Amino acid sequence: MIDPIAHIYQDLKDTAPYYKLVDEFYARVEQDELLRPMYPADLADAKRHLALFLIQRTGGETTYSDERGHPRMRGRHMPFRIGVPERDAWMRNMTEALHSVPQFAPHETALLTFFSDFATFMINQ
């Protein structure tokens, strides 16, 4: 089975779209009454971690794992109450952010599927 997002980085050959996506996403999270309380006051580390994770997951550098070990995303998110409303809010914000970064347009369907599956996997309530 071919991983539909594993080669996106090779197509883009640039980290800038990832950082733009993350900036757009967190700008929305900052305004989201449901999600904002789940994040620290300073979003710098969260932004960096998400960008590095997405770069690695889509075939780029392994800086995320080099610095933080295995992603263990479900375990890292376990301290937070994540139900369907939180999943849906996360997806709404990420979808809007994705639409604002034109470099990802050729990969939008695959990324939205990945994000949807990923967000559903994070549900722990």
N, C-alpha and C positions, 0 to 999 in steps of 0.2 A: 504494500500500500504506500502510495506517495503522500508525503506530508505537504499539504497545499500551501503552507506558509513558510516552510523551511528554507526557501531560496529567495525570499523577498529582498533581503538585505543585498544579495548579489545583484539584483536588478537595480536597486536604488544606488548602491555604492556610496552611501552618504549617511551619516548619523543625524544630520540636521532635521530631516522630516520626523524622526522619532522624538527629538526634543521639542519640536513644534507640536506634535500630537500630545505629548505629555503636558506641555504648557497649556494648551487648549483644554485638555481634560481637567486639569486641576483648577483652571479659572472657573470652570463650571462647578466643580466640587465645592469651591469656596462659597458659592452662592446656594448650594443645595442644603436645605435644612435637615434632611435625613442623613446625608453622608458626611457633612462637614464635622460633626462631633466625633466621628470615628478616627479622624486624622489629628496629628499633633499640630500645635499652633504654627510651627515653622515647617513648611512643606518641602524644604530643599532636599532633605534626604529621601523622602517619599518619591519626589520627582525623579531624582537621579536613579534610584533603585528601579522604578518602573521603566524608565528609558533603557537602562542597561539590560533589564530582563527582556524587553521587547526586541532589542537589537540581537541579543543572544538567541532568543527563541526563533527569530526569523533568519538565522544563518550567519549572523555577524560575530563580532568578537565575543569571547567568553568572560569578559571582565566581571559580569555579575557573579558567576560561579567562582571565579578566581578569588574574588573578595568576600563572598558571602557563603560559599559552599553550595550544595545542592539547593535549588530554589525552594523546595518544600512549601509551596504556596498555600496549600490547605492548612498546614500546621502553623505557618506564620500568621494566618488570618483567623485562627481559632479563638483568640481572645476577644474577637469582635462578634457581636450578634449580627449575623447575616441571614436574613430571610428573603422571601420573594420580593418584598418592597425594596429592600436594599439592592438586591440583584437588578431589579428593573431600573432603579435610579442610576446605578452604575452603568448599565447598558445605555440608557438614554444619554448620559453625559459622554460616554465614550463614542457612541454613534455620532453625536453632534461634533465632537472633536475630530473624529476620523473624516467627516465630510468637509472639515475646514482645512485639510492638508491634501492638496491636489496630487502630490506625488504618490499617495496611496490609492488613488482612484482605480488603477488597473488591478489592484489586489483587494478592493473593498469587500467583495462577496466572501472571499476566503477569510479575511480578517474579521468580518462581522460574525461569521460562523465560529471562528476560534474564540472570539470575545464572548459570544453567547454561551458556548460550551464551558468556557473557563469560569464565567460568572455563575453559572448554574452549579458547577462543581464546588464553588466556594460557599454555597448555602449550608449552614450548620444549625439552623433553627427550624 
